[in-house]
Amino acid sequence: MVRTCADNPPSAFLAVFAVDSAIPRRRPFGEMTKALDQLLILLIQTGARFAEDDVAAIRKHCGLRSCAGVFDPCEVGYYSYAVANGNASFCRSWEKALQFPPWRGRDGRIAYGSRVVIEGLEATVTTFQKDLLVICAYRKDDRGRNTSRIARRWRFNRDEWTALQQAGGAL
């Protein structure tokens, strides 16, 4: 019987580990971190399936830190990218690795950079922590584009956010 990829459980860890193992250690450190970063983004973007423990395994076996670069799959940017691209398996794996309960909006998970509507204002998540969510609405310019000036800022703990969601005050 011929085994195929479909016969094996999904694990993006194997792809990252294979690339990490294939990169010669004599390559500049910055190139290694960039390659792993681009691979992880590609896996998230294409909807690759991540097993529950993949993010922790990638961090343990492939995580890199030096003055020349950092590759850490637990950085919030990867999670935000996964939320924006709808890769729920990466989100679950990231949440487990960091013991981070998800923040949820009406349409699913929210993260740093997510857009929400509060009190009729279009707003953006600007701070995203285990027990704190900060959301800002920005002033608009003459063409209706956001400026860097904050029009309104909200701070929520988990209980306040849940109450607002249940009252229908945030979309």
Residue, then its C-alpha position, 0 to 999 in steps of 0.5 A: m500500500v502506498r502512503t500519501c500525505a493525506d494518510n498522515p495527520p496534518s502538521a505544518f510543523l513538519a514543513v517548517f522543520a524540514v525547511d529549517s533543517a535544509i538551510p545550511r547553518r553557514r547562511p547568514f542568520g538574517e536570511m534564515t529568520k527571513a526564510l522561516d518567516q516567509l514560510l510560516i506566512l505562506l502556510i498561514q495564507t494558504g490555509a495549511r492545517f496546524a496541529e494543536d501543538d504545532v506552534a509550540a513545537i515550531r517555537k521549541h525546535c525552530g525558534l531563532r533569536s539574535c541581533a540579526g533577526v528573530f523567528d518566533p511563531c508566538e509573535v502576535g503578528y502571525y496570529s493577527y495574520a491568521v485571524a485576517n486570513g481565516n486560518a483557525s487551526f493556526c489560531r487554536s495552536w497559537e492560543k494553546a501554546l500561549q494559554f491565550p483565550p481568544w477574543r471573539g467578535r460577532d464574526g469570529r476571532i479578533a486580534y491586533g489590527s482587526r476592524v470592529v464597529i462600536e457605537g456606530l464608529e468604525a474602529t481598529v483593535t490597537t492593543f491585544q493582550k490576555d486581559l485587555l483589549v484597546i480599540c480606537a476610532y480615528r478621525k477621518d480626513d476630507r476623503g473619508r480616510n483614517t488619520s493618525r488622530i484618535a477620535r475615540r478610545w475604548r478599553f475592555n477587560r474580558d467581562e466588559w467585552t462579553a457584556l458589550q457583545q451580548a448587548g449587541g454594542a459591538l460588531 
